[in-house]
Amino acid sequence: MTFSIVAFDPANGDLGVAVASKFPCVGAVVPWARAGVGAVATQSWANTDFGPDGLALMGGGLPAEAALDAVLESDADREERQVGFVDAGSGAASFTGANCMEWAGGRTGDTFAVQGNILASGDVVVALAETFSHADGDLCDRLLAALLAGDAAGGDRRGKQSAALLVVRAGGGYEGRNDRYVDLRVDDHPDAPTELARLFTVWDTTMLVRTDEPLEATPDLVGELQRRLTAVGAFDAEQTGALDDATVAALADWAGRYNLEGRIRDDGMLSGHLLAELRDVTPDVR
């Protein structure tokens, strides 16, 4: 009832899962991941113990294949299951039980495992694997590209309903307090993979800094910033054009009101995204 990909990025240590299904709220069941450890997708007649148990085994030093074998060994209903594991050392493993509904199967490659059941055809798994292998960008981009390719190849043969994207990174969560770099879910939508892609664009441009152009804090630009902050009632000091402590504090205060506190920089540069948002709410200021 589901197709998924689990993967690891050796360049920066990101681990993640992308999944779609004709099943509501698939993100609450299938994807599991822990920074520095591994990622798991458990599906078909999903055994959700495979998520925490598999991560515990990989966290204890077992590679993906051995960890997968271990969780399957004690499961009397393993032939109903489908699952993919990847570890933080690039190991990957996939299992499809003999009783999974057709089309069902999976494959592994360097740093990833893909799998699916009740699919339109095996082309779905091929599309996932080939697209991920040749896609550019960060792990989140490649996972999403693979999921969309699998959907375009036919996806779940019963239709579309939900999708999820989970990417973990050490300290990558909100304010660095957890590892949830990307954790997005579409629980019920007639075109869930496409809606997931839209949500990712919102998250990427609003919360992530990877596409945020840093701007030099020139006197002209800082002067504009101070005028706009004054207009929204966040700055009442002299408008000097210098990025001083008062200006930084005012910018941080305003940013916090708009859930943009993650855009405050500590390198003497200005966030292009933050300035664009401030310009949007002060259109009459120049």
Phi, psi and chi 1 to 4 in degrees:
 res  aa     phi    psi   chi1   chi2   chi3   chi4
   1 MET       -    9.6   60.7 -177.0  178.7      -
   2 THR  -155.2  150.7  -56.6      -      -      -
   3 PHE  -131.3  144.3   57.8   98.9      -      -
   4 SER  -151.5  165.1   67.2      -      -      -
   5 ILE  -139.7  134.5  174.7  169.8      -      -
   6 VAL  -114.9  140.9  -64.0      -      -      -
   7 ALA  -156.0  161.7      -      -      -      -
   8 PHE  -129.7  140.8  169.6   64.3      -      -
   9 ASP  -110.0  103.7 -174.9  -10.6      -      -
  10 PRO   -66.5  -15.8   22.6  -31.5      -      -
  11 ALA   -69.1  -37.0      -      -      -      -
  12 ASN  -134.8    1.3   64.3    4.4      -      -
  13 GLY    86.9    1.4      -      -      -      -
  14 ASP   -61.5  143.6  -76.5   -2.3      -      -
  15 LEU  -130.8  146.4  -71.2  144.7      -      -
  16 GLY  -166.9  174.1      -      -      -      -
  17 VAL  -139.7  137.4 -174.4      -      -      -
  18 ALA  -126.0  138.9      -      -      -      -
  19 VAL  -150.7  148.1   57.3      -      -      -
  20 ALA  -143.3  153.2      -      -      -      -
  21 SER  -164.6  157.0 -178.2      -      -      -
  22 LYS   -90.4   71.5 -179.2   65.0  173.7   73.7
  23 PHE  -162.8  132.6  175.7   89.0      -      -
  24 PRO   -71.9  144.6   27.5  -35.4      -      -
  25 CYS    55.8   44.7  -51.0      -      -      -
  26 VAL   -60.8  -27.4   72.2      -      -      -
  27 GLY   -66.2  -17.0      -      -      -      -
  28 ALA   -84.8   -8.3      -      -      -      -
  29 VAL  -119.3  -51.1  176.5      -      -      -
  30 VAL   -80.2  -51.8  172.0      -      -      -
  31 PRO   -87.3  135.0   29.5  -30.8      -      -
  32 TRP  -140.2  139.9  -57.8   76.6      -      -
  33 ALA  -161.0  152.3      -      -      -      -
  34 ARG  -142.9  128.7 -174.3 -177.2  -55.5  157.1
  35 ALA   -56.6  136.4      -      -      -      -
  36 GLY    76.3    1.4      -      -      -      -
  37 VAL  -122.8  -66.6  174.0      -      -      -
  38 GLY   171.8 -173.6      -      -      -      -
  39 ALA  -142.2  149.5      -      -      -      -
  40 VAL  -137.1  138.8  174.7      -      -      -
  41 ALA  -121.1  117.2      -      -      -      -
  42 THR  -115.2  124.3  176.3      -      -      -
  43 GLN  -149.9 -160.3   54.6 -160.2   54.3      -
  44 SER    60.3 -129.7 -173.6      -      -      -
  45 TRP   -80.7   81.6 -176.0   18.5      -      -
  46 ALA   -62.4  132.7      -      -      -      -
  47 ASN  -100.2  101.7 -177.6  -21.1      -      -
  48 THR   -70.2  -12.3   54.6      -      -      -
  49 ASP   -64.5  -24.7  -71.2  -17.3      -      -
  50 PHE   -61.2  -29.4  -74.2  176.9      -      -
  51 GLY   -64.5  -69.3      -      -      -      -
  52 PRO   -64.0  -36.9   19.0  -30.7      -      -
  53 ASP   -66.7  -43.3  -69.6   -7.9      -      -
  54 GLY   -64.2  -41.0      -      -      -      -
  55 LEU   -66.4  -37.0  -68.2  174.4      -      -
  56 ALA   -64.1  -41.1      -      -      -      -
  57 LEU   -66.9  -44.0  -71.0  166.3      -      -
  58 MET   -68.0  -36.1  -72.2 -171.8  -76.0      -
  59 GLY   -64.2  -25.7      -      -      -      -
  60 GLY   -85.7    0.3      -      -      -      -
  61 GLY   114.2   -7.8      -      -      -      -
  62 LEU   -74.2  137.4  -78.0 -175.4      -      -
  63 PRO   -70.9  168.0   24.3  -32.0      -      -
  64 ALA   -54.3  -48.4      -      -      -      -
  65 GLU   -63.8  -43.4 -173.6  170.6    3.6      -
  66 ALA   -67.8  -37.2      -      -      -      -
  67 ALA   -66.3  -40.6      -      -      -      -
  68 LEU   -63.7  -45.3  176.2   54.7      -      -
  69 ASP   -58.2  -37.8  -71.8  -16.7      -      -
  70 ALA   -68.0  -42.4      -      -      -      -
  71 VAL   -72.2  -31.4  -60.7      -      -      -
  72 LEU   -72.1  -33.3  -70.8  170.5      -      -
  73 GLU   -58.3  -37.0 -176.9  177.8    5.2      -
  74 SER   -95.3    6.5   59.4      -      -      -
  75 ASP  -101.8  109.9 -175.2    2.6      -      -
  76 ALA   -65.0  -21.9      -      -      -      -
  77 ASP  -105.6   27.0  -63.7  -50.8      -      -
  78 ARG   -60.6  -27.2   57.7 -174.0  169.8  -88.2
  79 GLU   -71.5  -10.1  -64.2  -54.5  -30.3      -
  80 GLU   -91.2  -10.3  -48.3  -71.0  -18.7      -
  81 ARG   -93.8  159.6  -42.3  -65.6 -168.2 -162.4
  82 GLN  -140.8  137.0 -172.6  171.8   57.5      -
  83 VAL  -156.8  147.5   59.1      -      -      -
  84 GLY  -127.9  137.1      -      -      -      -
  85 PHE  -123.3  145.6  -84.7   37.6      -      -
  86 VAL  -141.7  142.3   66.5      -      -      -
  87 ASP  -112.6  172.6   61.6   47.7      -      -
  88 ALA   -80.1   10.4      -      -      -      -
  89 GLY  -113.7   15.7      -      -      -      -
  90 SER    82.4    2.0  -60.6      -      -      -
  91 GLY   -72.9  145.4      -      -      -      -
  92 ALA  -143.3  147.4      -      -      -      -
  93 ALA  -151.9  147.7      -      -      -      -
  94 SER  -139.5  143.4 -177.2      -      -      -
  95 PHE  -134.5  135.6  171.2   81.1      -      -
  96 THR  -127.3  116.0  -61.7      -      -      -
  97 GLY   -66.4  153.4      -      -      -      -
  98 ALA   -63.3  -22.0      -      -      -      -
  99 ASN   -98.0    5.2  -64.4  -25.9      -      -
 100 CYS   -66.3  145.3  -69.4      -      -      -
 101 MET   -77.0  140.3  -64.5  178.4   65.2      -
 102 GLU   -69.6  154.4  -69.3  -67.4  -26.1      -
 103 TRP   -74.4  136.1 -169.0   93.7      -      -
 104 ALA  -138.3  140.0      -      -      -      -
 105 GLY   170.0  179.2      -      -      -      -
 106 GLY  -160.4  175.1      -      -      -      -
 107 ARG  -156.5  159.5   60.8 -170.4  -73.1 -172.9
 108 THR  -122.3  157.1   60.2      -      -      -
 109 GLY  -144.9 -171.8      -      -      -      -
 110 ASP   -64.2  110.6 -174.5   23.8      -      -
 111 THR    78.2    8.8   74.1      -      -      -
 112 PHE  -150.0  159.8   72.2   89.2      -      -
 113 ALA  -137.3  137.6      -      -      -      -
 114 VAL  -123.6  150.1  -62.0      -      -      -
 115 GLN  -161.4  155.0   44.8  -79.9  -42.8      -
 116 GLY  -164.6  155.0      -      -      -      -
 117 ASN  -140.9  156.0   61.3   92.3      -      -
 118 ILE    52.3   45.7  -41.7 -175.9      -      -
 119 LEU   -92.7  160.9  -58.9 -176.6      -      -
 120 ALA   -60.8  -37.2      -      -      -      -
 121 SER  -172.7  176.3   72.7      -      -      -
 122 GLY   -67.3  -12.8      -      -      -      -
 123 ASP   -61.3  -26.3  -68.3  -17.0      -      -
 124 VAL   -63.5  -47.5  177.5      -      -      -
 125 VAL   -65.5  -40.1  164.7      -      -      -
 126 VAL   -60.7  -44.2  172.2      -      -      -
 127 ALA   -62.9  -41.8      -      -      -      -
 128 LEU   -57.6  -51.5  -76.1  162.6      -      -
 129 ALA   -66.9  -47.3      -      -      -      -
 130 GLU   -66.6  -41.5  -67.4  -61.2  -41.2      -
 131 THR   -66.1  -45.4  -60.0      -      -      -
 132 PHE   -61.2  -41.0 -179.0   79.4      -      -
 133 SER   -64.3  -29.0  -63.8      -      -      -
 134 HIS  -109.7   -3.4  -64.9   99.3      -      -
 135 ALA   -75.2  153.1      -      -      -      -
 136 ASP  -103.1  169.3  -64.8  -38.4      -      -
 137 GLY   102.8 -172.0      -      -      -      -
 138 ASP   -73.3  170.9  -67.0  -22.7      -      -
 139 LEU   -58.1  -40.5 -175.3   66.5      -      -
 140 CYS   -60.1  -40.1   50.1      -      -      -
 141 ASP   -65.3  -43.8  -58.1  -56.6      -      -
 142 ARG   -70.2  -38.7  -61.9  171.0   66.6 -160.7
 143 LEU   -63.2  -45.2  -73.3  172.1      -      -
 144 LEU   -65.7  -40.3 -173.0   55.9      -      -
 145 ALA   -60.8  -42.3      -      -      -      -
 146 ALA   -63.9  -43.4      -      -      -      -
 147 LEU   -62.1  -43.9 -165.7   73.2      -      -
 148 LEU   -65.2  -35.4  -67.5  172.8      -      -
 149 ALA   -67.2  -40.9      -      -      -      -
 150 GLY   -62.6  -39.5      -      -      -      -
 151 ASP   -64.1  -43.7  179.8   59.0      -      -
 152 ALA   -64.5  -27.2      -      -      -      -
 153 ALA   -81.7   -0.3      -      -      -      -
 154 GLY   129.6  -29.4      -      -      -      -
 155 GLY    54.3 -150.8      -      -      -      -
 156 ASP   -65.1  123.5 -172.0  -38.0      -      -
 157 ARG   -70.2  -10.8   61.3 -179.0  169.2   85.9
 158 ARG   -87.5  -15.2  -58.7  164.9  -55.4  162.3
 159 GLY   130.8 -161.9      -      -      -      -
 160 LYS  -123.9  144.3  -51.3  177.3 -173.2 -175.5
 161 GLN  -149.7  -47.2 -171.4  165.1    5.5      -
 162 SER  -142.0  163.1   66.3      -      -      -
 163 ALA  -158.5  159.1      -      -      -      -
 164 ALA  -153.2  152.6      -      -      -      -
 165 LEU  -135.3  121.2  176.0   63.9      -      -
 166 LEU  -126.6  122.5  171.8   62.7      -      -
 167 VAL  -130.3  128.4  176.1      -      -      -
 168 VAL  -112.6  147.3  -64.6      -      -      -
 169 ARG  -150.9  137.3  172.4 -175.6  -65.9 -177.3
 170 ALA   -56.1  121.0      -      -      -      -
 171 GLY    68.9   14.1      -      -      -      -
 172 GLY   -84.9   -6.7      -      -      -      -
 173 GLY   -80.1 -174.8      -      -      -      -
 174 TYR   -57.7  124.1 -177.1   66.3      -      -
 175 GLU    57.1   20.9  -70.2 -164.8  -33.2      -
 176 GLY    71.6   16.4      -      -      -      -
 177 ARG   -88.3  -11.1  -63.6 -178.4 -176.3  -85.9
 178 ASN  -150.4 -171.7   58.4   49.3      -      -
 179 ASP  -103.5   11.7   65.8   -1.8      -      -
 180 ARG   -82.5   80.4  -59.7  -86.2  164.1  157.3
 181 TYR   -65.7  -46.7 -178.3   60.8      -      -
 182 VAL  -135.2  125.8  179.6      -      -      -
 183 ASP  -144.7   87.2 -172.2    0.4      -      -
 184 LEU  -121.4  141.4  -57.5  175.1      -      -
 185 ARG  -138.3  137.8  -59.1  178.5 -177.6 -177.6
 186 VAL  -113.0  109.5  176.8      -      -      -
 187 ASP   -85.9  -27.8  -71.8  -22.0      -      -
 188 ASP  -161.3  107.2 -176.2   27.3      -      -
 189 HIS  -157.2  141.5 -167.4  -80.9      -      -
 190 PRO   -66.6  -18.5   20.5  -32.2      -      -
 191 ASP  -137.1   67.5 -167.6   -2.0      -      -
 192 ALA   -59.0  -43.5      -      -      -      -
 193 PRO   -60.1  -41.8  -27.1   38.3      -      -
 194 THR   -66.9  -39.3  -60.9      -      -      -
 195 GLU   -65.4  -36.2  175.6   64.0    5.3      -
 196 LEU   -62.3  -41.4 -178.8   65.0      -      -
 197 ALA   -62.4  -39.5      -      -      -      -
 198 ARG   -64.1  -45.2 -173.5 -166.9   69.1   80.9
 199 LEU   -61.1  -38.7  -77.6  179.0      -      -
 200 PHE   -62.8  -39.7  175.0   72.6      -      -
 201 THR   -60.8  -41.4  -61.9      -      -      -
 202 VAL   -61.9  -47.9  173.2      -      -      -
 203 TRP   -63.2  -43.3 -180.0 -101.6      -      -
 204 ASP   -61.4  -47.1 -166.6   15.8      -      -
 205 THR   -80.0  -22.3   56.9      -      -      -
 206 THR   -94.9  -43.8  -56.7      -      -      -
 207 MET  -108.8  -29.1  -58.2  -57.8  -65.1      -
 208 LEU   -90.3  154.3  -55.4 -175.4      -      -
 209 VAL  -107.7    3.2  -62.3      -      -      -
 210 ARG   -67.2  -25.9   65.3 -168.3 -169.2  121.5
 211 THR  -108.5   10.7   59.8      -      -      -
 212 ASP   -87.0  111.6 -170.4   -5.9      -      -
 213 GLU   -70.8  121.3  177.8 -171.5    5.7      -
 214 PRO   -75.4  136.5   26.2  -31.6      -      -
 215 LEU  -113.6  139.6  -57.1  175.0      -      -
 216 GLU   -67.0  134.4 -176.3  179.6   -6.2      -
 217 ALA   -82.7   69.1      -      -      -      -
 218 THR   -72.2  157.8   64.0      -      -      -
 219 PRO   -56.4  -38.3  -28.5   37.2      -      -
 220 ASP   -65.0  -44.4  -75.0  -13.7      -      -
 221 LEU   -69.8  -41.0 -166.5   58.0      -      -
 222 VAL   -67.8  -36.1  174.8      -      -      -
 223 GLY   -60.8  -43.2      -      -      -      -
 224 GLU   -61.3  -42.8  177.4 -165.8  -15.1      -
 225 LEU   -59.1  -45.0  177.0   67.8      -      -
 226 GLN   -64.9  -38.1  -68.3  170.6  -24.4      -
 227 ARG   -64.2  -42.6  -67.9 -168.7  -64.3  -84.9
 228 ARG   -70.0  -39.0  -67.2 -176.3 -174.6  -81.8
 229 LEU   -65.1  -36.3  -71.9  170.1      -      -
 230 THR   -62.6  -39.6  -61.5      -      -      -
 231 ALA   -65.0  -29.8      -      -      -      -
 232 VAL   -95.9    7.4  -63.9      -      -      -
 233 GLY    78.4   18.7      -      -      -      -
 234 ALA   -98.8  -11.4      -      -      -      -
 235 PHE  -139.2  126.2 -175.4   69.3      -      -
 236 ASP  -130.2   19.2   58.8    4.5      -      -
 237 ALA   -95.2  179.5      -      -      -      -
 238 GLU   -66.7  136.6 -177.9 -178.0   -1.6      -
 239 GLN   -86.8   91.1  -63.5  175.7   18.1      -
 240 THR   -95.4  -16.7   62.8      -      -      -
 241 GLY    82.6    5.9      -      -      -      -
 242 ALA  -104.3  137.3      -      -      -      -
 243 LEU   -81.8   73.0 -169.1   63.0      -      -
 244 ASP   -90.9 -178.9   51.6   22.8      -      -
 245 ASP   -60.9  -38.4  -70.3  -15.0      -      -
 246 ALA   -64.5  -38.9      -      -      -      -
 247 THR   -69.6  -44.0  -57.3      -      -      -
 248 VAL   -61.7  -42.4  172.0      -      -      -
 249 ALA   -64.3  -41.1      -      -      -      -
 250 ALA   -65.5  -41.1      -      -      -      -
 251 LEU   -64.8  -41.4 -178.3   60.5      -      -
 252 ALA   -65.0  -39.3      -      -      -      -
 253 ASP   -63.4  -45.6  175.8   67.3      -      -
 254 TRP   -66.4  -43.2  177.2   83.0      -      -
 255 ALA   -59.4  -39.4      -      -      -      -
 256 GLY   -62.4  -32.1      -      -      -      -
 257 ARG   -66.1  -26.0  -57.7  179.5 -156.5  172.0
 258 TYR  -108.0   17.4  -76.0   79.1      -      -
 259 ASN    58.6   35.5  -59.8  -42.2      -      -
 260 LEU  -117.1   20.5  -64.2  169.8      -      -
 261 GLU   -61.9  -23.3   56.7  -87.7   18.8      -
 262 GLY   -69.5   -9.9      -      -      -      -
 263 ARG   -90.1   -6.8  -60.6  -70.8  177.6  171.2
 264 ILE   -71.4  126.5  -60.5  -62.4      -      -
 265 ARG   -98.8  154.7  -57.2 -179.0   64.9   92.4
 266 ASP  -117.2   20.3   59.9    3.9      -      -
 267 ASP  -115.4   15.8   58.6   -0.5      -      -
 268 GLY    80.0    2.6      -      -      -      -
 269 MET  -101.3  168.8  -56.5  -74.2  -80.0      -
 270 LEU  -112.7  145.3  -66.3  174.0      -      -
 271 SER   -76.2  122.4  156.7      -      -      -
 272 GLY   -62.5  -37.7      -      -      -      -
 273 HIS   -66.7  -41.6 -179.6   86.7      -      -
 274 LEU   -65.0  -42.2 -164.7   54.6      -      -
 275 LEU   -64.1  -39.7 -176.6   59.2      -      -
 276 ALA   -62.5  -40.6      -      -      -      -
 277 GLU   -64.5  -40.8  -68.4  -75.4  -18.7      -
 278 LEU   -66.4  -38.7 -174.6   55.3      -      -
 279 ARG   -64.0  -35.3  -75.1  169.8  172.8  164.6
 280 ASP   -64.8  -34.6 -172.8   59.6      -      -
 281 VAL   -92.6   -3.0  -60.3      -      -      -
 282 THR  -130.7   59.8   55.8      -      -      -
 283 PRO   -65.1  -19.8   26.0  -35.0      -      -
 284 ASP   -92.0   -2.6  -62.8  -32.6      -      -
 285 VAL   -96.0  140.2  178.0      -      -      -
 286 ARG  -125.5      -  -66.7  -68.4  179.6  -95.7
